[in-house]
Amino acid sequence: MTWLLHLDMDQFIVAVEVLRHPELTGLPVVVGGNGDPARPRQVVASASYEARAFGVRSGMPLRTAARRCPDAVFLPTDPAVYDAASVTVMAALRTFDVPVEVWGWDEAYFGGAVADPFLLAREVRAAVFAASGLSASIGIGENKLQAKIAAQYAKPGGIFRITFDSWPGLMFARPVSALWGVGPRTTKKLDALSISTVGQLAGCDAAVLLPVFGPRMSSWLPLAAAGHGDVSLTTEPWIARSKSRETTFEVDITDPVEVASHVSAMASALTRDVVADGRLVTHVAVKVRFTPFFTNLRSMKLRDGATADPDVVSAAAVVVLGKIELNRPVRLVGVRVDLLALPGVGDGEGGVGAAGGD
């Protein structure tokens, strides 16, 4: 039988930091920004289980985290160290004779026609720990959705299996937000239809959902609620089709010239980065977030085609910025460059500030 397994590293960023600072073992640890909760607009990247017990969560302002857990140890983020740790983890996983699909620093799918998925899971966990010193949880399922959710049941440091037979008992009473891919906006729309549990959604006629979600989502939602999901594993190289950067200012900016200067510098730096990777820029987008939290995004295709010239991309970014009326204080600016596709490889979106879906 085909089994898909989901590797999910336990509190990955914090765990890497604790390896560097063993004296922090068992303490509430919060990693985010520059590690100073007194500075504004710093957010939590990861929190230890001890900190989570106080209600600290990823994406929360560091100031809020400090109020909820005043005894927490705050540390700055160090992406280069997390990159290195992730490479070690994935290298250990790839020593097994199964296809592996990496989903970021701390997640990967693997599996196939496996006789004993629990044995494989135990061996993978042991190999990852031996190579990296880090703990992993592993979910087992008949598809990616089941394996992903099973890994949440397995935390911390365990192994759990979900099948079509066990799915109703485990999931039907849970809120729809427990489904992978169902975020706050989708939850709110379902609530307006009096659909609040996974079981209700599984039994819902797609025709009821169609006016609200459209044909693709209205078909997918009941299937996902019934435990169906993707069974494929993609092992092709992951190549970004875009790259982005953004900066949140400690003090709001009101001078349009200063905003344009930041946008121009970001666009130039991004272009130099992608050209160093052998890529060309085809489009540029600019994001401006105003006080209190209104966000405006504009983009354009480069008029003369793909380019490696930072000055061309910088000038285009300033033109795009000109489409946004800077009529209130600016708290954040971001720039994204879209890249010329490379033939014969997989693609995806990447870079700091890349948006997720609901």
C-alpha positions as CSV (number, residue, x, y, z in Angstrom):
1,M,0.0,0.0,0.0
2,T,1.1,3.6,-0.7
3,W,1.7,5.7,2.4
4,L,2.6,9.4,2.5
5,L,4.5,10.6,5.6
6,H,5.0,14.2,6.7
7,L,8.1,15.3,8.6
8,D,7.4,18.3,10.8
9,M,10.3,19.5,12.9
10,D,9.3,20.4,16.5
11,Q,9.5,24.2,17.3
12,F,12.3,24.2,14.6
13,I,13.7,27.8,15.0
14,V,13.6,27.7,18.8
15,A,15.1,24.1,18.8
16,V,18.0,25.3,16.7
17,E,18.6,28.2,19.1
18,V,18.5,25.9,22.1
19,L,21.1,23.7,20.5
20,R,23.3,26.8,20.3
21,H,22.4,27.8,23.9
22,P,21.8,24.6,25.9
23,E,21.3,26.7,29.1
24,L,17.9,27.7,27.6
25,T,16.5,24.1,27.7
26,G,13.1,24.1,29.4
27,L,12.8,27.8,29.5
28,P,10.2,30.0,27.7
29,V,12.1,31.2,24.5
30,V,10.8,33.6,21.9
31,V,12.7,34.2,18.6
32,G,11.8,37.2,16.4
33,G,13.1,40.3,14.8
34,N,16.2,41.6,16.5
35,G,15.2,40.0,19.8
36,D,14.3,43.3,21.5
37,P,10.6,43.4,22.5
38,A,11.0,47.1,23.5
39,R,11.5,48.0,19.8
40,P,8.2,48.5,17.8
41,R,7.0,46.3,15.0
42,Q,9.0,43.2,15.8
43,V,7.1,39.9,15.5
44,V,7.5,36.4,16.9
45,A,9.0,34.0,14.4
46,S,8.9,31.0,16.8
47,A,8.2,30.3,20.4
48,S,9.1,27.3,22.6
49,Y,6.3,25.1,24.0
50,E,7.0,26.7,27.4
51,A,6.3,30.2,25.9
52,R,3.3,28.9,24.0
53,A,1.7,27.9,27.3
54,F,1.4,31.6,28.1
55,G,-0.3,32.2,24.8
56,V,2.7,33.3,22.7
57,R,2.2,32.6,19.0
58,S,4.1,33.1,15.7
59,G,3.2,36.4,14.1
60,M,2.4,38.1,17.4
61,P,4.2,41.4,18.2
62,L,7.2,40.9,20.5
63,R,5.7,43.5,22.8
64,T,2.6,41.4,23.2
65,A,4.7,38.3,23.8
66,A,6.6,40.1,26.5
67,R,3.4,41.1,28.3
68,R,2.0,37.5,28.1
69,C,5.3,35.9,29.2
70,P,7.5,38.5,30.9
71,D,10.1,35.9,32.0
72,A,10.7,34.7,28.4
73,V,14.2,34.8,26.8
74,F,14.0,36.8,23.6
75,L,16.5,36.1,20.8
76,P,17.0,37.6,17.3
77,T,16.4,35.6,14.2
78,D,19.4,34.1,12.4
79,P,18.2,32.7,9.0
80,A,21.6,31.5,7.9
81,V,21.8,29.2,10.9
82,Y,18.3,27.8,10.2
83,D,19.2,27.3,6.6
84,A,22.2,25.2,7.6
85,A,20.2,23.2,10.1
86,S,17.5,22.5,7.5
87,V,20.1,21.3,5.0
88,T,21.4,18.8,7.6
89,V,17.8,17.6,8.3
90,M,16.9,17.1,4.7
91,A,20.2,15.4,3.9
92,A,19.4,12.8,6.6
93,L,15.9,12.3,5.2
94,R,17.3,11.8,1.7
95,T,19.5,8.9,2.8
96,F,16.3,6.8,2.7
97,D,15.3,5.1,-0.5
98,V,12.0,7.0,-0.9
99,P,11.0,10.2,-2.8
100,V,11.3,13.4,-0.8
101,E,9.4,16.6,-1.4
102,V,10.7,19.5,0.7
103,W,8.3,22.2,1.9
104,G,10.6,24.7,3.6
105,W,13.0,24.8,6.5
106,D,11.2,22.3,8.7
107,E,8.7,20.3,6.6
108,A,8.9,17.6,4.0
109,Y,6.8,14.8,2.5
110,F,8.1,11.4,1.7
111,G,6.9,7.8,1.3
112,G,5.5,5.5,-1.4
113,A,4.9,1.8,-1.5
114,V,6.1,1.3,2.1
115,A,5.4,-2.0,3.9
116,D,5.7,-0.6,7.4
117,P,5.3,3.2,7.6
118,F,5.8,3.2,11.4
119,L,9.1,1.5,11.0
120,L,10.2,4.0,8.4
121,A,9.0,6.9,10.5
122,R,10.9,5.7,13.5
123,E,14.1,5.2,11.4
124,V,13.7,8.7,9.9
125,R,13.2,10.3,13.3
126,A,16.3,8.6,14.6
127,A,18.4,9.5,11.6
128,V,17.3,13.2,11.7
129,F,18.1,13.4,15.4
130,A,21.5,11.7,15.0
131,A,22.5,14.1,12.2
132,S,21.1,17.4,13.6
133,G,20.2,16.9,17.3
134,L,16.7,18.1,16.5
135,S,13.4,16.4,17.2
136,A,10.8,15.7,14.6
137,S,7.1,14.7,14.5
138,I,5.9,12.4,11.7
139,G,2.4,12.1,10.4
140,I,1.3,9.1,8.3
141,G,-1.7,9.2,5.9
142,E,-3.2,7.9,2.7
143,N,-2.6,11.3,1.2
144,K,-0.8,14.6,2.0
145,L,-3.7,16.1,3.8
146,Q,-4.1,13.2,6.2
147,A,-0.3,13.1,6.8
148,K,-0.1,16.8,7.4
149,I,-2.8,16.7,10.0
150,A,-1.5,13.5,11.6
151,A,1.8,15.3,12.2
152,Q,0.0,17.8,14.3
153,Y,-1.5,15.0,16.4
154,A,2.0,13.5,16.7
155,K,3.6,16.7,18.3
156,P,5.8,16.9,20.0
157,G,8.3,14.2,18.9
158,G,5.8,11.4,18.1
159,I,4.3,9.4,15.2
160,F,0.6,9.3,14.3
161,R,-1.4,7.8,11.5
162,I,-4.7,9.0,10.0
163,T,-6.6,6.9,7.4
164,F,-10.0,7.2,5.7
165,D,-11.4,4.9,8.4
166,S,-10.2,7.0,11.3
167,W,-10.7,10.4,9.7
168,P,-14.4,10.9,10.7
169,G,-13.8,10.1,14.4
170,L,-10.7,12.3,14.5
171,M,-11.9,15.3,12.4
172,F,-15.7,15.6,11.9
173,A,-16.3,17.3,15.3
174,R,-13.4,19.7,14.8
175,P,-13.9,23.3,13.5
176,V,-13.4,23.8,9.7
177,S,-10.3,25.8,10.5
178,A,-8.6,22.5,11.5
179,L,-8.4,21.7,7.8
180,W,-5.1,22.5,6.1
181,G,-5.7,25.3,3.7
182,V,-8.8,26.7,5.5
183,G,-7.9,30.1,7.0
184,P,-9.8,32.8,8.7
185,R,-11.4,34.3,5.6
186,T,-12.7,30.9,4.4
187,T,-13.8,30.1,7.9
188,K,-15.8,33.3,8.1
189,K,-17.5,32.6,4.8
190,L,-18.4,29.1,5.8
191,D,-19.8,30.4,9.1
192,A,-22.1,32.6,7.2
193,L,-23.4,29.5,5.6
194,S,-23.9,27.9,9.0
195,I,-21.1,25.4,8.3
196,S,-18.8,25.3,11.4
197,T,-17.4,21.7,11.6
198,V,-15.4,19.5,9.3
199,G,-18.3,17.0,9.4
200,Q,-20.8,19.5,8.2
201,L,-18.5,20.6,5.4
202,A,-17.9,17.0,4.3
203,G,-21.7,16.5,4.0
204,C,-22.3,19.8,2.2
205,D,-23.4,19.9,-1.4
206,A,-20.9,21.7,-3.6
207,A,-23.8,23.6,-5.1
208,V,-24.4,25.4,-1.8
209,L,-20.8,26.6,-1.8
210,L,-20.6,27.6,-5.5
211,P,-22.0,31.1,-5.2
212,V,-19.6,32.0,-2.4
213,F,-16.4,30.2,-3.4
214,G,-16.5,29.5,-7.1
215,P,-16.2,26.2,-8.9
216,R,-12.7,25.1,-7.8
217,M,-13.0,25.8,-4.1
218,S,-16.6,24.6,-3.9
219,S,-15.5,21.3,-5.2
220,W,-12.3,21.0,-3.1
221,L,-13.7,22.0,0.3
222,P,-16.1,19.0,0.8
223,L,-13.5,16.6,-0.5
224,A,-10.9,17.9,1.9
225,A,-13.3,17.7,4.7
226,A,-13.9,14.1,3.9
227,G,-10.2,13.4,4.1
228,H,-9.2,13.4,0.4
229,G,-5.9,15.0,-0.7
230,D,-3.0,15.0,-3.1
231,V,-1.1,11.7,-3.3
232,S,1.8,12.8,-5.6
233,L,5.4,13.6,-4.5
234,T,7.4,16.1,-6.5
235,T,11.2,15.8,-6.2
236,E,12.1,18.3,-9.0
237,P,14.4,21.1,-7.9
238,W,12.5,24.0,-6.5
239,I,13.2,27.3,-8.3
240,A,11.6,30.6,-7.2
241,R,9.6,32.5,-9.8
242,S,9.7,35.6,-7.7
243,K,11.7,37.2,-4.9
244,S,10.7,40.0,-2.6
245,R,11.8,42.1,0.3
246,E,10.0,44.4,2.7
247,T,10.9,46.7,5.5
248,T,8.7,47.8,8.4
249,F,9.8,51.2,9.8
250,E,10.1,51.8,13.5
251,V,8.7,55.3,12.9
252,D,6.1,56.0,10.2
253,I,7.5,57.8,7.1
254,T,5.6,60.8,5.7
255,D,8.1,62.1,3.1
256,P,7.3,60.6,-0.3
257,V,10.9,61.2,-1.4
258,E,12.1,59.0,1.4
259,V,9.6,56.3,0.6
260,A,10.8,56.4,-3.0
261,S,14.4,56.1,-1.9
262,H,13.7,52.9,0.1
263,V,11.7,51.4,-2.8
264,S,14.5,52.2,-5.3
265,A,17.2,50.8,-3.1
266,M,15.2,47.6,-2.5
267,A,14.6,47.1,-6.2
268,S,18.3,47.5,-7.0
269,A,19.4,45.1,-4.2
270,L,16.8,42.5,-5.3
271,T,17.9,42.7,-8.9
272,R,21.6,42.2,-8.0
273,D,20.6,39.2,-5.9
274,V,18.6,37.4,-8.6
275,V,21.2,38.3,-11.3
276,A,23.8,36.6,-9.1
277,D,21.7,33.5,-9.3
278,G,21.5,33.7,-13.1
279,R,18.0,35.0,-13.3
280,L,16.4,38.0,-15.2
281,V,13.6,40.3,-14.0
282,T,10.4,40.5,-16.0
283,H,8.0,42.4,-13.7
284,V,8.2,44.5,-10.6
285,A,5.6,45.1,-7.9
286,V,5.5,47.6,-5.0
287,K,3.6,47.2,-1.7
288,V,2.9,50.1,0.6
289,R,1.3,49.6,4.0
290,F,-0.1,52.7,5.6
291,T,-1.1,53.5,9.2
292,P,-3.0,51.8,10.7
293,F,-2.9,48.8,8.4
294,F,-4.3,49.6,5.0
295,T,-2.1,48.0,2.2
296,N,-1.9,49.0,-1.4
297,L,-0.1,46.9,-4.1
298,R,0.7,47.8,-7.7
299,S,2.8,46.1,-10.3
300,M,3.9,46.4,-14.0
301,K,5.7,44.4,-16.7
302,L,9.0,45.8,-17.7
303,R,8.5,47.6,-21.0
304,D,11.7,46.4,-22.8
305,G,11.5,42.8,-21.6
306,A,13.6,40.8,-19.1
307,T,16.6,42.6,-17.7
308,A,19.6,42.2,-15.5
309,D,20.1,45.9,-15.0
310,P,19.4,47.1,-11.4
311,D,18.9,50.7,-12.6
312,V,16.1,49.7,-15.0
313,V,14.3,47.7,-12.3
314,S,14.8,50.5,-9.7
315,A,13.4,53.1,-12.1
316,A,10.4,50.8,-12.9
317,A,9.8,50.3,-9.1
318,V,9.6,54.1,-8.6
319,V,7.2,54.4,-11.5
320,V,5.0,51.7,-9.9
321,L,5.2,53.5,-6.6
322,G,3.9,56.6,-8.4
323,K,0.6,54.7,-9.0
324,I,0.0,54.7,-5.2
325,E,-1.2,57.8,-3.6
326,L,1.0,58.5,-0.5
327,N,-1.7,60.4,1.4
328,R,-1.0,59.0,4.9
329,P,1.9,57.8,7.0
330,V,3.7,54.8,5.7
331,R,4.7,51.9,8.0
332,L,6.0,49.4,5.5
333,V,7.2,49.2,2.0
334,G,8.0,46.1,-0.1
335,V,9.3,45.2,-3.5
336,R,8.8,42.0,-5.5
337,V,10.5,41.1,-8.7
338,D,9.1,38.4,-11.0
339,L,11.7,36.2,-12.7
340,L,12.1,34.8,-16.2
341,A,11.2,31.1,-16.0
342,L,14.0,28.6,-16.4
343,P,13.2,25.6,-18.7
344,G,13.0,22.1,-17.3
345,V,12.7,22.8,-13.6
346,G,10.0,23.2,-11.0
347,D,9.0,26.7,-9.9
348,G,7.5,28.4,-6.9
349,E,7.3,31.7,-5.1
350,G,10.0,32.7,-2.7
351,G,11.7,35.5,-0.8
352,V,11.2,37.5,2.3
353,G,7.7,38.8,2.6
354,A,6.1,36.3,0.1
355,A,2.4,36.1,0.9
356,G,0.6,33.0,1.9
357,G,-2.9,31.9,1.0
358,D,-6.0,31.4,3.0
